[in-house]
Amino acid sequence: MSQKAERPVLSGQRIKTRKRDEREKNDPTGFRDAVIAGLETAEDLEGISKFLDIGGNKLDYRRYGEVLFDILIAGGLLVPGGSISQDGEKPRTDCCIFAAPEDMESMRNHEQIFTRLMRRYKYLEKMFEEEMKKVLIFIKGFTPLERLKLARMTALWIANASIPPHVLLVLNNEHLTKDGLALEFLVEVFVTFKQEKGTAQLVTILRKGGLDQRLLDFLPINKRSEEHLKAVFVEKDLADIFKLHKAQASQEAKRELTQLLIDDINDNKTTKDIINDIKDMSAKSNIPEHEVIGLIWATVMSLGEWNKKEELVAEQALKHLRTYTPLFEAFTSTNRSEMALLLKVQEFCYENMNFMKAFQKIVLLFYKTEVVSEDSILKWFKEGHSNKGKMHFLEQMKQFIEWLQNAEEESESEEED
């Protein structure tokens, strides 16, 4: 059996490998050293910007983009906790935000370095967003002055859309909130942004970033109250932002109250239990009675399946509402609540054309079941009505109003006799 002779191999022969199979060594320290060496040669901020612009052709920004931002923000390679890696001869540079003056003119000049860099190398934008999520987690490891500078720069970056406002949500972290660092940082960002762009745009970015509904989350647990938040925001001239927070919190509470009412009705709870549930939640959420009655009206009417024929819908509405009159009566203990209900009924009948002729019958039902009083109905007729369908509803109520006034006059004359 013959065997194939082995082919001769030249001594020292190289085996070719494809370029894509070669793996470069991960060397963030070497990248850092190269960047710091280049920054140290720059004489001013313009020189820094020029070096970074040219450096992208020689240095691997795609691979070490976050390291680059570490250097430009903190002066060196950040390690967990927020300290600077001391590995190497020159681990840190003063050509960074933390070493810059904290006045806003200096901050704006440094901000331009980042703007130009990311305009030149667009792929750095996403890296910068991830970098900021990391850096903000590290703020406890920075000095108070470094945190101040970073907060001011963060406001500028958000203002020019270098980073989205939702990155601030990472501050909702227990090790940052418990010492008040998260709130302190957040407030400085808000104050700076307001000075740069105004209150209206600040409100816009808070909503866009989902911060408007979560401001309480950034307070220490032992101070997590509306009163403390208000005190901090008023002191920092952010009262308008606190008002926004209150409005958002109120809307959320109203949604929860509405859902509670729907759930209770669907669970066939007794009227007494429903009333107790609504009173407990409205008291806890500080929703006043005149707003609660509006929510009850809207919810109750949303549960009805209304006939499209106008001549049938009135009787159908009365039958539906009669079931809930004890619930309405429980939340009309003041004249203001009664007026609020009358206005809600008027607006509903106006906006739902099939109910236009049902208004007087609904009011009469509420009068007979002591949900609304004679005084409130008269006040609504004279001055408290809405302009929506005004003439139609006033004409519809005219006969009933005359009856109420005559009854009132007769009652007065009997008392005199």
N, C-alpha and C positions, 0 to 999 in steps of 0.2 A: 504494500500500500504506500503510494508516494505521498510525501508531505510537501506543502508549499513552502518555498524558501522565504524567510523573513526579509523584508526590504531593508536596505541599509538606511540608517538615520544619521544625519550629520550632527556632530557634536555641537552643542550650544544652540540648537534650533529653537526658535520661539513659536509658541502656539498662539495664533491670532485669536483674540476675543472680540466679540462685537461691542461697540461702544455702549449700547443700551444695557449690556450685562455688567459693565464696570460700575462699581458703587463708590461714590465719593465719600470720604470720611466726614462725618458730621463734626464741624469745628466752630461752634459759636464763639469760643474764646478767641480764635484766630481772626474771625470776622470782626469781633469787637475791637481787637487791637488795631486792625487795619483802618477801621472807621475812626477810632479815637486819634490815631496818628494823623489822619487827614484833617480832622476837625481842628487839631492843635496848630495846624499851619495857617488856618484862616485868621484874618485880622479883624473881621467884623461879621455881622449877621449875613451880609451880602456874600462874603467869602464862604461862609458855611453853606449857604444856599447853592452857590456855584459848585462847591466840592461835591455836595450830595447829588446834584444834577449830573455831573460827569461820572461820579462814583458808581452809578447804576450800570454803567457799561463794563465795569471791571469787577465790581463786587456783586455777590449773589444775593440781591435783594429778595428775589422770589423765595429763596430758601430761608433767609435770616431776617425777613421783614420785621418780625416782632422783636428781635434782638436790636435792630436798628431803632425802633421806637423806644425801647428801654433806654438806650443811650441818649436819645434826643430829649426824653422826659427826665430821667433820673441821673444821667451821666455815666451809667455803667450797666452791667448785666444784672437784672433783678432776679433774686432767688426767692422762693416761698417765704412769706412773712414781710417782704418789702425791703429787705436789706440788699446791699450791693455786693456781688461776688468779688472777693479780694484776690482772686487768682491772677497772677501775672504782675509784670513790672508797673504798668500804668493801667490799673483796673477802672479808673474813673476820670472823667473830664468835666471841666466847668462850662463847656459849651452845651448847656442843657437848660431846661426850664427851671429845675430846682436851684440852679446857681444864678438865675437871672433876677433882676429887681422885680418886686411884686406890683409896681405901679402899672396901671392899665395900658399906658403907651408902650412900655416894654413888653407886656404880655401880647399886645396886638402885633408887635414886630416879630416876636417869636412865633406867633400863630401863622404868620405868612410863610415861614420856613416849611411848615407842614402842608400848607395849602399848595405851594409850588411843587413840593416833592410828590404829592399824590396826583396833582394835575399832570405831572410828567410821567409818572408810573402808576397808571390807573389800578393795576392789580393790588396795590398797597392799601386801597380803600377798605376792602373786606378784612385784611389783616389788622388794620388800625382799629376797627370795631372790636375784633376779638382781643386785641391788646388792651384796649380800655376796660373791657370786662374784667381782665386779669388785674390790671393796675388798680382799679377801684376797690377790689377785694383786699389789696395790700395797704390801704391808706393808714391803717393802724400802725404800721411800721415806719411811716414817714413822720417828720417833725411837724409841729403846728404850722410853721411858715411854709413848708413844702406842700402841706395839704391846702393851704390858702391859695398858693400859686396854681396848683393842679385844679382846684375848683374854678378859679377864674378862667383858666385855659379851657376847661371842659365846657363852660358856658359859651366861650367864643367858638369852640368846635361845633357845638350844637347849633349855634346861631348861623354858621356858614354851611351847615349840613355835612361837615366832615364826619360826624358820627350821629346816629339817630338818638333821640331823647330816651328811648327805652333802655339804653345801656345803664341808665341810673338805677334801674330796678335791682341791679346786683347789690346795691347798698343795703337792700332789705335782707341783711344777714345778721344773725344773732350776735356774733362777736363785734359787729360794728354798731348795732342799734343799742346794745345794753349800756355802752359808755357814752351814748349821745353823739358819737362821731358821725354816724350816718346822717342824722338830722342837721348837725352843724355844717357838714359838707354840702348837703342838699340846699340848705338856706343860702349859702354863699354862692352857689351856682345860680339860684333864682334871682338873688339881688343883682349879681353881675349881668345876667341876661336881661333883666328889666331895665337896667341902666343903658344897655347897648341897643335894645330893640323895643322896649316899651311893654306895658302890661298886656295889651291885646295879643301880641305875638307870644308872650310868655304863657298866657292861657292856652293858646293854640298848641304849643309844643307839649304842654302838660297833658292835654287831651290826646294828642297824637301818640305820646309815649305811654299812655295808660297810667299816668302818675296821679291824675286828678282825683281818682277814687281810692287811692292807696296811701295817702299822706300819713295817716295815723300809724301805718305799719312801720315807719321809719323812726318812731319814738321809742325810748326805752319802755319796757313793759310796765314798770312801776309809775310811769308818767304818761301812759297812753290814754289821754283824755282830750276831749274837745277844748277844754279850758286851757290846758297846757299848750296845745297846738296854737290856739288863738293868741295866747300871750307871746309866744315866740314870733309868730308871723306879724303881729301888730308892732312889736318892738323893732322889727326889721323892715317896716314899711311894706309889708306884703299882705295887708288886710284884704285886698281884692282877691288874692289867691285863697285866703281862708274862706271868703264868701263863696267862691267857686266850689271849694271842698264841701262846704255845708250844703250847697244846692245839689251837688252830686250825691252826697250821703242821703239827703232827703228823698231824692228820686229813687234811690235804691231801696230805701225803707218803705216807700209807697208801693213799689213793685212787690216787695215781700208781703206787705199788708194785704194787697189785692190777691196775691196767690193764697195767702192764709184763708181769706174769706171764701175763695172758690173751693179750696180743699175742704173747709168745714161744711159748706153747703153740699158738696158731692158726697161727703161722708155721713150726710143726714144727721148732723149734730143738732141738738135742740137750740132754739133761738137764744135761750139764756146762756148756753155754753159759747155760742158764736159771739154774743155781745161781750162776754168776759174775755175771750181770746183777743178780740179786736181792741178792747180797752187796754188790756195788758201790753200788747205790742205797740199801740199808738203812744202810750205813756212812756214806754221804754225808748221809743224812737223820736220822742218829742214832736209828734205830728199833731197839730191842733185839731180840735173837733170840727171846725168849719171846713177843713181839708179832708178829714176822714169821711164826712157825710157825702162829699163829692165822689170819693172813691167807691163808697157803698152804692151810690146811685148808678155810677158807670158800670160797676161789676154786675149788679142785679139786672140791669137792662141788657147787658151783654149775654146773659144766660137765657133770655127769651128767644123763642123762634116765632117771629112775627109774620102775620098774614099780610100779603101784599095788597089786599083790598082795604082801602081807607075806612070804609063803613064798618069793618069787622075788627080792625086793629085796636080801637079805643076800648071796647069791652074786653078784648083779650089782655090789653095792658092793665086794666083795672083788676082783673082776676089775678094776674101775675103779681102785681104790686101789693094787693091786699094781704098776701101771704107774708110779705116782708115789712108791713107797717110797724110791728113792734121793734124791729131792728132799726128802722129809720127814726122812730120816736126816741130810742135810747141815745141817739147821737144828734139830737136837735134840742139840747138843753139851753141854748142861748139864742138870742135874736139873730146874731151873726150867722150861726149855723143854719137857722131857718131860712134866712135870706140866701145863703149859699146854695141850699137845696132848691129853692124856687128858681134861681138863675140857672142851675144845672138842668132843671126840667125844661125851662124855656129854650135853652140852647139845644137840648136834645131834640125837642119837637121841631125846632127850626131846621136843624141839620138832617132830620129824617122826615121827609115830606108827608109820609103817611100818618104821622102823629100830629100834624098841624091842628087838626080839629079835636085832638084828645087832651090838649093842655088844660082846659078849664075843668074837665072831668077828673084829671089827675090831681089838680090842686084841691078840688072839692073833696076828693077821697082823703087827702092828707089833712084837710081841715077837720073832717068828721072823725078821723082817728087820732086827732090831737098831735099830729106830727108837726104841723105848722099852725101858728096862732093867727087870730084875726088881725092883730096889730102888724104882723109881718106881711100878710097879704095886702093890707091897705098901703103899707110903706112901699112894697114892691110896685103897686099900681101907680102911686103918686110920683115916686122918684127913684126907686131902686131897680127898675127893670133894665134889661139890656136893649140895645138898639136892634138886635137880631129879631126880625119879624114883629117889631114893636107895635105897629098899628093893628096888625091882625090879632095879636094876643090881647091887647088892651080892649079892643072891641069885643072880643070873645068873653072877656072877664067883666065887662061893664055891668051887666044885669046882676051878677053875683056881688059885685062891689056895692051897687045900690042897695041890695038887700042887707049887706053887712052894715052899711052906714045907717040905714033906717032902723035896724035892730039896735044899733048903738045909741041912736037918738031916743028910741023908746025906752031903753034901759036907763038912760040919764033922766028922762022925765019921770019915770017910776020912782027913782031914787029921790027926786025933788019932792014928789008928792008924799 
